[in-house]
Amino acid sequence: MTARRDLAAVAAALALLALFAAGALRIFSWQADAGDDVPAYSSLRCDPIGLRVLYETVRQMPGLDAARLYQFPHDRLPEGTGTLLFAGLRTANVSGLGSPEPLAKFARRGGVIVLAWSRTAFAPDVSPPRSGPPRHRPVTASPDPLRTWGVEIRRASSRTPARASDGWPWHSSLYFVCAAPEWETWLESEGRPVLIARPWEGGRLVLASDSYLLSNEGLLRHRRTDLLCRMLRGPTVWFCEAHLGLRQVPGWRDSAARLRLGAVGAVALVLLSLALWRAMAPLLPPRPQTAPRAVRDVGDVRDGFLDLVHRHLPPERLPEVCRNEWRRFCAPANPAAAARLAAAGAPPPDRPPLEALRELHARIHRKESMPCPSRSNCCSIASTRSAPR
């Protein structure tokens, strides 16, 4: 019975653990679908600073398709032509994207390469010093590959959001300094180029100093449809995620690792193992199986009465008890027998109980006397008391 109860407890614990695990996986899946744990300007994010709306929109447009790229171009270059989109760049130095040769190979197929920086990206500040000559030489972007393309990126001294030449807000203070005549300015902010493009290796380069026009918020509040159509070219738009730190699709394992649930899972597994061990092999030694005490089957009232007398009445007191009980219940109906019994007196204490009961029976039960209802019981008690056990 105890083992069955333990197995039921273990089964209930397993059911609760499975329910908890299913709920946790569901919550982690919701977080992964919403993209709450991925960096800004990722196509997995659904909040204002994500690119999920643009990704889903491109997928639903006829003749276009969208895909995510979790490797750098030098690790895996997409097949075919289309657009390589790098949004949310954090530094002016784009050499972290790897060698420009894979990008050039993609451009030779007629592809478009779009680089869009984050508004908080680092770039050299060209504001004039307060007094005296500058102590350090101004630092610009790395010549590879931006300088190879004939362009530099800088940050203006003004930190307040400005408006672009199309009348929409432009939230970044970054701008471009073009050294090559091939660059074409598509958009300006305060007289500085912020969205430029040029032909390169048979394809096209597009640089944007802010990723706001590609974000979910930008598509909702300030949608620049004409610029997006000029920037993106089919048949496939590749949303690159590797430069944001995503080398694989984030799932529930990443959420569990972020919340540091590995120790919790290990402790739960140990407790479950101990519970199974206890259910299969008890820690305490088994109790000895004692033989059950034989219980006499009481068939009628007579046997029950005899058993009660055996338990609570010593044999030597049996004649005296029977004599007193007869005088209490039977003497009023048989005065002659009561007189004979009173004249005989009590039996001697050294006489055997069976002989004393027979003498008592002989004095009471005569022809002129009324039969006593306890005659059979007294004889039965005497016989069972005198019989050897």
C-alpha positions in Angstrom: 0.0 0.0 0.0 2.9 2.4 0.8 4.7 1.6 -2.4 1.5 2.3 -4.4 1.1 5.6 -2.6 4.7 6.6 -3.3 4.2 5.7 -7.0 1.1 7.9 -7.1 3.0 10.8 -5.5 5.8 10.4 -8.1 3.3 10.3 -10.9 1.7 13.5 -9.6 5.1 15.2 -9.3 6.0 14.2 -12.9 2.7 15.6 -14.2 3.2 18.9 -12.4 6.8 19.1 -13.7 5.7 18.4 -17.2 3.0 21.0 -16.9 5.5 23.5 -15.6 8.0 22.7 -18.4 5.3 23.0 -21.1 4.3 26.4 -19.7 7.9 27.7 -19.5 8.6 26.5 -23.0 5.4 28.3 -24.2 6.4 31.6 -22.5 10.0 31.3 -24.0 8.5 30.6 -27.4 6.3 33.8 -27.1 9.4 35.8 -26.2 11.4 34.3 -29.1 8.6 35.1 -31.5 8.3 38.7 -30.3 12.1 39.1 -30.4 12.4 40.7 -27.0 15.9 39.2 -26.5 17.5 40.1 -29.8 19.5 43.3 -30.5 18.0 46.5 -31.9 17.3 46.7 -35.7 16.9 43.0 -36.0 14.3 41.5 -38.3 13.2 39.3 -35.4 12.0 42.2 -33.2 8.4 43.4 -33.2 8.9 46.5 -31.1 9.5 50.0 -32.6 13.3 49.5 -33.0 12.9 46.2 -34.9 12.7 45.4 -38.6 10.0 42.7 -38.4 7.4 44.8 -40.3 9.7 45.4 -43.2 10.7 41.7 -43.3 7.1 40.5 -43.3 6.1 43.2 -45.9 8.8 42.1 -48.3 7.8 38.5 -48.0 4.2 39.3 -48.9 5.0 41.4 -51.9 4.7 39.7 -55.3 8.0 39.0 -57.0 10.0 39.5 -53.8 11.1 37.3 -51.0 12.9 37.9 -47.7 15.4 35.7 -45.8 17.6 36.0 -42.8 21.4 35.6 -43.0 23.1 34.5 -39.7 26.6 34.3 -41.2 29.0 36.9 -42.5 29.4 37.3 -46.2 32.9 35.8 -46.1 31.4 32.7 -44.3 28.4 32.2 -46.5 27.5 34.3 -49.5 23.9 34.1 -50.7 23.3 32.5 -54.0 21.7 34.6 -56.8 21.1 38.3 -56.7 19.1 40.7 -54.6 19.8 42.9 -51.7 22.1 42.5 -48.7 20.8 44.7 -45.8 23.0 45.5 -42.9 20.9 47.6 -40.4 21.9 49.0 -37.0 25.7 49.3 -37.5 27.2 50.5 -34.3 30.7 51.7 -35.4 31.9 53.8 -38.3 34.5 51.2 -39.0 32.7 48.5 -41.1 35.8 46.3 -41.4 34.1 44.0 -39.0 31.9 42.8 -41.8 35.0 41.0 -43.2 36.8 41.3 -46.5 35.1 43.5 -49.1 35.8 40.8 -51.8 32.6 38.8 -51.0 30.6 42.0 -51.2 32.2 42.8 -54.5 31.4 39.3 -55.8 27.7 39.8 -54.7 27.7 43.2 -56.4 29.0 41.8 -59.7 25.8 39.7 -59.9 23.9 43.0 -60.0 23.1 43.0 -56.2 22.5 45.9 -53.9 24.4 46.3 -50.6 22.7 48.5 -48.1 24.5 49.7 -45.0 22.4 51.6 -42.4 23.9 52.8 -39.1 22.3 53.1 -35.7 21.6 56.6 -34.4 23.8 55.9 -31.4 26.8 54.6 -33.5 30.2 55.9 -32.7 31.8 58.3 -35.3 34.5 61.0 -35.0 33.2 64.3 -33.7 34.3 67.2 -35.9 33.1 70.0 -33.6 35.8 72.7 -33.4 37.8 73.0 -30.1 37.0 75.7 -27.7 40.4 77.3 -27.8 43.8 76.5 -29.3 44.7 73.9 -31.9 43.4 70.4 -31.6 45.5 68.2 -29.4 44.9 65.1 -31.6 44.5 64.5 -35.3 40.9 63.9 -36.2 40.1 60.3 -36.4 38.0 59.1 -39.4 36.6 55.8 -40.4 38.8 52.9 -41.4 40.0 53.1 -45.0 38.9 49.6 -45.5 36.3 49.5 -47.0 34.7 52.9 -46.6 37.7 54.9 -47.7 38.1 52.5 -50.6 34.6 53.4 -51.6 35.5 57.1 -51.4 33.4 58.1 -48.4 33.7 58.9 -44.7 31.1 59.0 -41.9 31.2 61.7 -39.2 29.0 63.0 -36.5 27.7 66.6 -36.4 28.1 68.8 -33.3 24.3 69.2 -33.0 22.6 66.4 -31.1 19.0 67.6 -31.6 16.9 65.7 -34.2 16.7 67.5 -37.5 14.5 67.2 -40.6 15.6 65.7 -43.9 15.2 67.3 -47.3 11.9 65.4 -47.9 10.4 67.1 -44.8 10.4 64.0 -42.6 12.4 63.9 -39.3 15.9 62.5 -39.3 17.0 61.3 -35.9 20.7 60.7 -36.4 23.4 63.3 -36.3 25.7 61.2 -38.5 26.4 62.3 -42.0 28.7 61.4 -44.9 31.6 63.2 -46.6 31.9 62.0 -50.1 35.3 62.1 -51.8 34.4 60.2 -55.0 32.3 61.8 -57.7 30.3 58.6 -58.2 28.3 59.2 -55.0 24.7 60.4 -55.5 22.9 62.1 -52.7 19.4 60.8 -52.2 18.6 62.6 -48.9 20.1 65.5 -46.9 19.7 66.8 -43.4 20.8 70.4 -42.6 22.7 70.4 -45.9 24.7 67.3 -45.1 24.3 64.0 -47.0 22.6 61.3 -44.9 21.5 58.9 -47.6 23.8 58.3 -50.5 24.2 55.7 -53.3 26.8 54.8 -56.0 27.3 52.1 -58.6 30.0 49.6 -57.6 31.3 46.5 -59.3 28.2 46.2 -61.5 25.9 46.6 -58.6 25.0 49.4 -56.2 26.1 50.6 -52.8 23.5 52.4 -50.5 24.6 54.1 -47.3 22.2 55.5 -44.7 23.3 57.3 -41.5 20.2 56.2 -39.7 18.2 52.9 -39.6 15.0 54.7 -38.5 13.5 54.7 -42.0 13.7 50.8 -42.0 12.4 50.3 -38.5 8.8 49.4 -37.5 8.3 52.8 -36.0 9.5 54.5 -39.1 7.2 52.5 -41.3 4.3 53.3 -39.1 4.8 57.1 -38.6 7.1 58.3 -41.4 6.9 55.8 -44.3 9.3 56.6 -47.1 8.0 54.2 -49.7 9.8 55.7 -52.7 13.2 55.5 -51.0 12.6 52.0 -49.8 11.7 51.0 -53.4 15.0 52.5 -54.6 17.0 50.9 -51.9 15.7 47.3 -52.1 16.0 45.2 -55.2 14.7 41.7 -55.7 14.2 38.9 -56.1 15.5 38.3 -52.5 16.2 40.7 -49.7 18.7 39.2 -47.2 18.4 40.6 -43.7 21.8 40.1 -42.2 21.9 39.3 -38.5 25.5 38.3 -37.9 26.8 41.8 -37.4 24.2 42.2 -34.5 25.6 39.2 -32.7 23.0 36.7 -33.9 24.7 33.6 -35.3 21.6 31.4 -35.0 17.8 31.6 -34.5 17.2 32.4 -30.9 14.9 30.0 -29.1 13.9 28.8 -25.7 17.4 27.6 -25.0 18.7 31.1 -25.3 16.0 32.4 -23.1 16.7 29.8 -20.5 20.4 30.6 -20.6 19.7 34.3 -20.3 17.6 33.7 -17.2 20.2 31.3 -15.8 17.8 28.4 -15.4 20.4 25.7 -15.9 21.0 25.3 -12.1 17.2 25.2 -11.6 16.8 22.4 -14.1 19.7 20.4 -12.6 18.2 20.6 -9.1 14.8 19.6 -10.5 16.4 16.6 -12.2 18.2 15.5 -9.0 15.0 15.8 -7.0 13.1 13.8 -9.6 15.8 11.1 -9.6 15.7 10.9 -5.8 11.9 10.6 -5.8 12.0 7.8 -8.3 14.7 6.0 -6.3 12.7 6.3 -3.2 9.6 4.9 -4.9 11.5 1.9 -6.4 13.8 1.2 -3.4 12.8 2.6 0.0 15.5 4.2 2.1 14.3 2.4 5.3 14.6 -1.4 5.7 11.3 -3.2 5.2 9.3 -3.9 8.3 9.0 -7.6 9.4 5.8 -9.3 8.5 4.2 -10.5 11.7 1.8 -13.4 11.6 -1.8 -12.2 12.2 -3.4 -13.2 15.5 -5.9 -16.0 15.1 -9.4 -14.6 15.7 -12.1 -17.0 16.7 -15.2 -16.8 14.5 -18.1 -16.1 16.7 -21.0 -17.9 15.3 -23.7 -17.1 17.8 -24.5 -15.3 21.1 -23.5 -18.3 23.1 -20.0 -18.5 21.8 -19.6 -14.8 22.3 -20.7 -15.1 25.9 -18.2 -18.0 26.5 -15.4 -16.0 25.0 -16.2 -13.0 27.2 -16.2 -15.2 30.3 -12.9 -16.8 29.4 -11.3 -13.4 29.1 -12.6 -11.7 32.2 -13.5 -14.4 34.8 -11.0 -16.7 36.6 -12.1 -20.4 36.9 -12.1 -20.4 40.7 -14.6 -17.6 40.8 -17.0 -19.2 38.4 -19.2 -21.1 40.9 -19.7 -18.1 43.1 -20.5 -15.8 40.2 -23.1 -18.3 38.8 -24.7 -18.7 42.3 -25.0 -14.9 42.7 -26.4 -14.4 39.2 -29.0 -17.1 39.7 -30.1 -15.6 43.0 -30.5 -12.2 41.2 -32.5 -13.3 38.2 -34.0 -16.7 38.9 -34.7 -16.8 42.7 -37.9 -14.7 42.7 -39.5 -17.2 40.3 -38.4 -20.3 42.3 -38.5 -19.6 46.1 -38.1 -23.3 47.0 -34.9 -23.7 45.1 -33.7 -20.4 46.6 -34.4 -21.7 50.1 -32.4 -24.9 49.4 -29.5 -22.9 48.0 -29.5 -20.6 51.0 -29.5 -23.6 53.4 -26.6 -25.2 51.6 -24.4 -22.2 51.8 -21.5 -21.3 49.6 -19.3 -24.1 48.2 -15.9 -24.6 49.8 -13.1 -22.6 48.0 -10.8 -25.6 47.7 -13.4 -27.7 45.7 -12.8 -27.9 41.9 -15.0 -25.5 39.9 -16.6 -28.3 37.9 -17.7 -30.3 41.0 -19.0 -27.1 42.7 -21.1 -26.3 39.6 -22.5 -29.8 39.5 -23.5 -29.7 43.2 -25.0 -26.2 42.6 -27.0 -27.6 39.7 -28.2 -30.6 41.7 -29.5 -28.4 44.6 -31.3 -26.0 42.3 -32.8 -28.2 39.6 -35.2 -30.7 41.1 -38.6 -31.9 40.0 -40.5 -29.4 42.1 -38.4 -26.5 41.0 -38.7 -24.4 37.9 -35.9 -24.9 35.4 -33.3 -22.2 35.4 -32.8 -20.5 32.0 -29.0 -20.4 32.6 -28.5 -24.1 33.1 -27.0 -24.8 29.8 -24.7 -21.8 30.0 -23.4 -22.8 33.4 -22.6 -26.3 32.4 -21.0 -25.2 29.2 -18.8 -22.7 31.1 -17.8 -25.3 33.6 -16.9 -27.9 30.9 -14.9 -25.4 28.9 -13.1 -24.1 32.0 -12.1 -27.6 33.1 -11.1 -28.9 29.7 -7.3 -28.7 29.0 -6.1 -26.0 26.6 
